[in-house]
C-alpha cells in the first residue's frame, strides 16, 4: 500500500537543489487556490528571488502541457488566488483550533481524558450522521396498501398494479379496500404504449464515486484512496486519483480512444462487438472543457501514457488493486460504449373511482442491444420496480378488458438507510441538500460540498478516532457522546453543524479572488465569527457525559492478569474504565507483591538468553518488572546487523546510532538497515 507521505523529503531536496540554479520558475501545481499556495509557499520557504511564471492546465497530456507552459503568465497575476488560500488556511486554523480548545475545556468533565474536535468540515459532517441517527431513532414503520388487479383479456388473465407515489400512499386499509371494491367488475379499454428507447452511459469515475462503489465491498474511504494512490503513483496505471469531476478535456479524445483500443484489442474485456469508441462531447457527454472549468484534474481513467504496458502492469497488481482498477477501467470503457437500446411496453387501465381515475399498470422492457451494459452490468444495481425482462401478456391497444378481482398488498414503510463511508462522502459532496437558503445551496453546489476529495476520508477517520463514529458491518453509527454533542450544539451554536457556514466562507473567499475583498478583511470576519461561537460554547452549563477511558497501562495490566489467570476479557471490558478498575483492584493491593511475567514476555527473554548462551537469572523469572529490566539490558542488535552498521558508519553513510558500537537496540538497527538497503 502506498504511503501518502513517502518520498516527500527526497522531492523537497530535489526542488531545493533545482531552485539554487534557476533563473526562472514556472509554478505548475493544481490550478485551484490550494495548488497556488503549495507552489508559492515552496518558493517562500526556500527564499527564491528569481522570475516566477504560472502555468494553468486541467490535463497532463503532452499537448495540453506544452500549450500551458507556452502561455504561462507572470505569477503576480494570481496573487488574489494565493491570498484566498492564505485566508482559508488562517481561518481554519483560528476557527478549528480555538473552538476545539473551548469545547474540550468546557464540555469534557473533570478527570476525563478526551478531546472534542470542532471543525468547519468535521462538525457538519458529524451533524449529517447524527441527523440520520436521530431519524432512525424516531422512525416508526407504518403500514400502507397497494392493489393488484386480476384482468381478463382476449388472450387470458394477467395482472396490473396500482402503486401510488410515496406522497399519495394509502395508510388506511379501509380506503384501499373501498378502491378495490369499486374497481372489481370494471370493464373498459386497455391502453398499450410501446416504444424503443436508448440510454446513454454514465461518465468515468471521480474519487467520490470510486469511494461510494468501494464502500459496497466493505472498504473504508481511506483504503480506497490508498489503493487508488498506489495505482497512480506506484504502478502509473491510472491518472490522478483525487479528481472531483467526471469529465475529460476535449483535447483528450485521441488519447482516450487509444486507451479504449488497447483495453479492447488487448483482451482486457472479451466478446465486445463495438467497432470503435462512441465520443460524446458537451456537458451531457464525457469530453467537456466547460464541465472542467475551474478544476485542476479530470476524471480518473487508465493512463494513456502506458497503454503499451497495460498487460504487464495489470499482471503485477495485487487483489485489491486489480479490483479497483477493474471498476475504473470498465466504467471508462462503458462511458465510450454505444447506448443501451431496449423496447419498453406499458399496459395500463384507468378505472374511475369516486370521480377520480385510479390507474393499474405494468411496465416491461426487452433488450435490443446491451450497448455499454455489456462491460458494466456487474456494477449495476437495478432498483426493484415493475420494469423487467419478463414476457408481458398479449394485449392490443384499445382492447376491451375486465377486472375480475382486486387483492390488497400490505407493505411497510422503510427506515432511511444508514450511511456507509461511501454514501457519507456522497452526502458531503452534496451537502447543499441540507441547506435551505437558495444562494447558499448554489454556492455549495459550485464548491462541490464540504471538504475536498483529498480530505474527506481524513475527516471521517478523525471522527472515528475520536470515538464519535463507530463502524459495524460497513455501516456508520453515531456514538452516545456524538449525539450528546449534536443536541448540545443544536441548542447553543447550530451554525457549527450547518454546511451553509462553509458556503458563506467560500463566497467570501471568492470575493478575495475577484478583488471585492482583501484577505485581512475576511480573516477578521471569520475570527469574529469564531469569537462569537467561543463565547456561546464557553458559557457554564451542560457538560457531556463521557465515560472515562482506561489508560494504555491499565489495559496492558488487565490483559496480563487475564492471561495469567486463563480468563478472557471482551473488547467491551477493555474499553470500560470501571470494569478494568474493578478487575485489577486497588493499586496498593497490586503493588504489595511483584507481578509475574506473562508467558509471552518469558518466552522472549528465553530467546535472548539462548542467543547470548547464558542462563536467565532466577530473580527475573518471578517478576515482570525485573524481567523487563533484564531484557532492556541484554537485547541488542545481532552480530550480523552490527557488521553492516559498522560498515556504513566507517563509510560515512550514516551517523553513529545510539548505543554504538556495543549496545544498539534491535529496533534502531532494523530501522537503520531498512533505510540503507531501501536506498540501495
N, C-alpha and C positions, 0 to 999 in steps of 0.2 A: 504494500500500500504506500502511495506517495505521501511523504511528509510535506505539508504545505510550506514549512519554513526551511526545508533543506536547500542548501546551495546559496542562501541569501548572502552569507558572508563573502563567499567567493565572488559572487556577482558584484557586490559593492566594491570589492578590491579592484576588479577589472574596470569598473566605472571610474574609480579614483585615479587609476593609472592613465586611463584614456583622457580624462579631463586635464591631467597635467601637461599634455602635449597638444591640446586642441585650441585652435584659434576661434572655432565656431562650433556651436552645439545645436542640434535640432531635437527638440522635445517631441517624442513620438509615442507618448503614453496614451492611455484611454482618452477619448475626446470629451469626457464629462469633467465636472469640476474636481472630482476626486483624482482623476488621472492628471489633471493640471497641477494639483497640489503635490502629487508624487514627484513629477518632473522638476518642478521649481524647488521643492524642499531639498532634493538631492543637490541641486546646484548651490543653494544657500549653505547647506551643510559643509560642502567641500570648498566653499568660498570662490566659486568660479566667477571670473570677471570678464570673460570674452563675449562675443556676439552670440545671441540666442534667437533661434527661429522656432516656429511651431508648425508641425505637420498634423493635419486632421484627416482621418480616414475611418471607415467602418468595416473594411475587409482587408485581408493581409495577402492577397494575391499580388503577383509582380506588377501587373498593370496598374492596379489601384495604388500601390505603394510608390511606384515611380511618379505617378501623377501628383500624389500628395506631397512628396518631397520636392518636386519641381515647383509647386505652388505654395511652398511654406512661407508664412508671413512672420514679421517681427513678433516676438513673444509678448512685447509690450501691449499689443492689441488685445491680448487675452488677460490683462490684469484684473478686470472685473470678475472673470471666471475664477481666478485664483483667490480673490478677495471673498467670493461666496464660499469657497471651500474652507478658508480660514474661519469665516464666521460660523459655518456649520460645525467645525471641529471645536471651536471655543464654546459654542452654545451647548453642545452635547457634554463637554467637559464640565461646564458650570452646572447645567441642568441635572445631569445624571449623578455626578458625584455628590453635589450638595444635597439633593433630595434623598439619595441613598443614605447618607450620613444622618440626616434628620429623621428619616423613617426608622432607621436602626436604633438610634438613641432614644427615640420617643415611644416606639411601638413594641420593642422587644423587652420582656420582663427582666428585672434584675436577676443576675445569676445564670441567665440562659445565653449560650454562645450561638448567635445566629446573625445573619445579615439580611436585611430587607432591601433587595436591589430594586431601585426605581429607575426607569429609563424611558426616553421618548418613544422607542420602539418596543422595548421589553414589556412595559406595563400595559399598553394597549393590546399587545399580543396575549398577555396573561388574561386580560379582560375578555378577549374573544373566547378563550377556552372556558373561563368561569361563567360567562353568559350562557354558553351551551350546557355547562354543568347545572346551572340553575333551571334551564328549560327542561332538562331531563328529570331533575328533582320534582318539578312542578307538573310534569306530564302525567295525565291520566287518560288511558285509552278510552275511546268512545266507539260504540257500535254504530255502524252505518250500513245502508242496504242498497243493493243493486238488483236489477231484474234480468232474467234470461227468458226469452220467449221462444216457444216451440212453434215454428212457422211451417205451414203446409204449402208447397208449391206444386207446379205441374210435374216435377221430377222427383217428388218425395219431400220428406221432412228435413228441415235444417234449423239451426238456432241463431238468433240475433240477440244482442245485449244492449241494455240501457245502463250506461255508466256515466253519471253526471260528473262535471268538473268538481274539483275539491270544494270550491266555494258554494256549490249547489247540491251537495250530498244530502241524502235523506237520513237524518239521525232518528227519526220517529218511524218505527216499524209500521204503525198504522197507516201512515201516508204512503209508504211503499206498497202495502197490501191493497190500498184503495186504487192505486195506479194499476196494479196487477189485475185486480178485478175488473176495472173499466176497460183494460186492453184485451182481456180474454174474449174471444169471439169476434174480434175486429176482422174485417175483410177490406182489401184495397190493393192498389198497385205498389209494386216494389220498384225502387229506384236503384239502377245499377250503373255505376260510373267506372269506366276502365280507361287507363292511360299509361303510356310509357313514361318513365321518369329517369332522371340522371342525378347522381350525387357526386360532387367533386370531393377529392380527398382533403384531409387537413394539411397543415403546414409542418415543416421539420420541427424538431423539439427545441425548446429553450430549457434553462435549468429548472424552473418551477414545474414544467410538465414532466421533466425527467424524474424529479423527486416525487411527484404525485404517482407516477407509474411504479417506481421502485418501492414506494410505501406498500403497494399491494403484495410485494414479495416479502414484506416484513423488514425492509431496510430502513434505517434512520436517515434523516436528511443529510447528516454529516457523512455517513458511509457512502451515500450516493455521490456527493460532491468529491469525496476522496477517490472513489473508483473512476469518476469522470476525469478528475485531475490526472490520474495515472494514465488513462487512455490518451490524454492530450500531451502531458509533459514527458512521460517515460517512453511510451510506445509511439508517440507522434501520429497516432491513428485517427484522431478526431480533432476538430477545431476547438477554439477556446470555449471552456465549459461554463463560464459564468454569464452566459447570454441571458438577456431579459426580453428578447423578442424572437419571433419565429419566422422572420423574413430573411431572404437572401438579397444581396445587392444585384441590380440588373446586369452589371458587367460580369457577373459570375455564372451566367448561363452556360458558357463554354466549359468552364471548369467543372460545374455540377453535372453537365452532360457526360464528361469524361469519367467522373466517378460512377455515374449510372452505368455506363458501358462496361467499366471494369468489374463492377459487382455482378452485373447480369451475365456478361460474357465470361467472367472467371468462375462461374458456377456457384457463387455465394447463395443465390436463390435459383431454384430449378423449375422447369416446366412453365416458364412465362412465355406468352405469345405476344408480348409487347415488342414492336419493331424499333421504337425509339422513345425517348422521354417526351412527355407532354409538358410543354413550357407554358406556365400561366403567369402573367405579369399583372401589376397593379395590386392594390390593397386586398382584393379578393383572391389574389393568386399567391405565388411563392416569392417571385422576384419583384421587389418594390423598393425603390430608393425612398419614396415618400414614407413607407412604413418603417424605414430605418432612420428617419430624420431625428437627429439629436442623440442617437445611440452610438455606443462605441463598438459593439460586437453584433455580428449577425447570428442566425440560428446555428445550432450545433449539428454538424454533418461529418461524414467521413472525410478525412483530409485529402484534398485534391493533389497535394504535393507528394504523396507517397502511393499513388494508385498502382504503380508497378510492383510495390512490395506488399500489397494487401494480404495476399495468401500467406506469405511468410510471417508477417506480423500477427495476423489473426491466429495462426497456429501456435504462437507463443503466449497467448493470453491465458490467464487463469479463469476458473469457472465464473467468478463474479464479473470480471472484465468482459468476458465473452457475452454474458447475459445482457449487460448494459449496452455493449456495442451492438448487439443484435437488435435491440429496440431502437437505437439511434439510426442504424443502417436501414432497417425496414420501414421506419417512419419516413426517412428521407426518400427511399425508393417509392413508397406509396404516394408521397407528395408530387412525384413526377409521373405517376401512373395515369392511365385513362380513367374516365369517370366510371363509377359503378352504375350499371344500367339495369333497371328492373321494370316489371309490369305490375301495376297496382290495380286491384279491384276492390270497390266498396259496394256492398249490398246494404240498403237501408230501407226502412219503412217509417212513415210518420203517422203516429196514432194520436188523434185528438182526445185529450182527457181534460174534462172540466175547462174547456175553452183554450187549452194550451197544447202545443204539439210536443209529444214525447217521442223521441227518436230511438229506435232499436236498430243496431247496425253491426256489421263485422267488416274487417278490412284484411286483405291478404295480399301478399306480393310473391312474385316468382322472378328469379334472376334471369336476365337476358345475357349479361356479360358481367363477370365479377369485377373487372377493372382493377383498381388499386387494392381492393379487398383480397386479391389473390396473394399478396405478400403481408397483409396487415391483419388478417382475420383473427389470429391468435390474441391480439390485443383489443379486440372489440368486445365490449360488454353490452349486448343489446338489452335495453330496458324491457321488462315484461309489458306486453301490450297485445292488442288483438292482431297486430301485424305479424304475419308468419308465412312460412313457405308451404303450409298445408294446402291441400286442394280444396277450393271453395265449391259450394253447390252450383249446379247449372240453373241459373235464373236469368231471364231476359228482362231488359229494362221495360217497365210498364206492365210486366206480368202480374196477373191477379194472384194474390196470396192471402192466407188467413191465419190468425193466431188461435191455436187450439188450447194452449195453456201458458201461464207465466209463473215461473218459480222465483222465490225470493232468495238472494245470495247475501248472507250475513257476513260482514267483514269488520275489521277493527282498524282504527287509525294507528299509524306507526309513530314512535318517538323519533325525533331528529337523530341523525347518525352522530356518533362520537367522532371527534377529529382524529385522524391519523396525522403523522408528521407531514405527509404529503398534502393532505387536504387542508391542514393548518397553514402551510406555506401558500397554498392557493388562496385561502382566506386573507392572509397578509397582503398578497398581491392585489386582491380585490377588496381591500379594506373600505373603499368608498361605499360599499353596500351597507356599512354600519353608520353612515353619516347622513343626516337629513338635509343640511344646507346644500342647495344645488351648486353653488360656487365652489364650496369645499369638496363636494363629490367630484366635480370636474377636475379640480387640481390634483386630487388623489389619483384619479384615473390617469392623468398625464404623468404623474410621478411614479406610476405603477405600484401604488400601495405604500406600505410602511416597510422599512428595511430595504435591503438590496439582495439580489440573488446570491451574492457572495457572503452575506452576513446573516441571513435568516436562519440557517442551520445552527449558527453560533448562538443566536438569541434563544432558540429552543433548547439547546444543550445547557445554556446558562440557567434557564428556568428549571430544568430537570436537576441540575447540580444543586440548586438552592432548595430543592425539595418542594417546589411549587407545583411541578408537574410530575406525574408518575406514568409509567407505561405498562400496560398489561395486554398481551396478545395483539400488539401493534396499535392499540387504542390509547389515547391520551386522557388522563384523569386529573382533575384539579384537586390538590390536597386540601385538607381542612384548613391549614394555615393560609393557603391561597384564597380560599373562599372567604375567610375572615378578612383578609386584606382587601379583597374585591368589594365586599359590602362596606368596609370602613371608608375606602376611597370614594365609593359611590356617594356616601353621606358627606364626607368632608371636602373632597377635591376631585370631582368627577372628570375634570379636564385631563387628569393624568391617565384615565382609561380611554379617552376619546381619540380615535385616529385622526379626527379633524385638527388636533393640535399639530400633527405633522403637516397637514395640508396648509395650515396657516403659516408655519415656518417655511415650507417650501415656496409659498407665494412670496414671502418676504426675501428669501434668498434669490428668487427670480428678479426682484427689484434691484438687487445689487448688480446682477449681470446686465440688466438693461440700463443701469445708471440712475434709476429713480431713488436709490437709497445707498448710503455708504455702509461698509462692514461694521464700523464702530457703532453706528446708529442701531443696526439690527442686533448686535451683541448686547447692547444696552437694554433693548426691549426684552430680549429673552432673559437677561439677568433679572429684570424687574418681575417678569412672569414667574421665574423660579423663586424669587424672594416672597412673592405672594403665596405660592404653594408651600414654602417653608414655614411661613407664619401659621398657615392653617394646620399643617401636619404637626407643628410644634406645640399646638395647644394641648394642655393637660386633658386627659380623658381616657378613652378606651385603649387598652393595650391588647396585643394579640396573645391568644392562649397557645403558646408554643411549648411543646413538650421538650424538656431538657434532653439533649443528646449525650450519649456516653462518649467519653474521650477515647481516642485510639488505644491508649494504655489500658483503659478499663475493658475494652473489647478483647484485647490481647490476653489480659489476665483471665477473663472469663473463659475464653477458648482453651487456654492452657489447663485451667482447673477442670473443665468439662472433659478434655482429652484424658487427663489422669484418672478421672472417676468413671470413664466409659459412658458419659452422658452425651446427649445431643441437644445443642441449642439451636432454635429456629432462627430464621432471618428476622422475624418479628421480635424475638427475645433479644437479639444482638442490637436491635435499633432502639430498645427501651432502656432508658437510664434507670428507672425504678426497678425493673426486672433484674438487671445486672447488679444493681446496688444490693438488692435483697439476696441474690445468689452468692455474691462474693462476701457478704457480711461486713461488719465494721472493720475499718482499717487496722485497728490495734490487734484484733484477733488474727489478722492475716500476717502481721509482722512479727509475732512472737517467735515463730519458727520459720526457718528458710524454706521457701517453696522448692519442691523437687523439679529438676529439669524435665521438659517434655521429651517423649521418645524421639521426636524429630531432631531436637537440639542435641540429645545424647548421641544419636547416630552420626550427625555431622561432626561432632567433636571426635568421635572414634575414628572417622575417616582421616581427620587431620593428624591424629596421633599415629595412625598407621603409616601415613606418608612421611612423618618425621622419624619413624622407627623408635618411638618412645612410648611408655605406658601413660595412660590417662590418670592423673592424681586422684586418689580416693576422695579427697576433700571436695573436689569439683563434681564428683559423681552424684553427690547428695544435695547440691544447691544450684539452682538455676542461675543465680547471680554470680556465684563463684565460677561456674562453668562458662558463663558468658565472658567473664574476665579472662579465663584461660584461652578461650577461642580468639579474643582480641589480641592476646599476646603472642599467639603462635600461628595464626592464619595469615600466611604471606604468599606472595606470588611463587609459582613453581620455578625450578631451576631453568627450564627451557624458556619460560617467559622472561626471566631476568637476563638471559643471554641476549635475547632480541632487544630488550630495553637498553642494556649496556651498549650494544652496537649502535643504536640510534642516538644515544647520548654522546658517545665518542665522535660520531659523525656530525654532531651539531644540529641534528634534525629535530630534536626535542629537548625541552628543558628537563632537568633532573626532577623526577616526580617525588612527592612527599614520601619520606622513609628510605630513599635511595642511599646506599646501594643494597642494604641488607633487609629492610623491612617495608617493602612496598606491598600494599594490600592487594588481594586478587582483583577487587573491583576496579581500583585505579589502573592496575596493569592491563586488565582486559579492555578498558575504555581507551587507553593509550594505544595499544596494539591494534584494536579495531580501526581506530582512526588512521594509523600509519598504513595498514595494509589496504584500507579503502582507497587511500591516495595512490598507492601503487597500481 
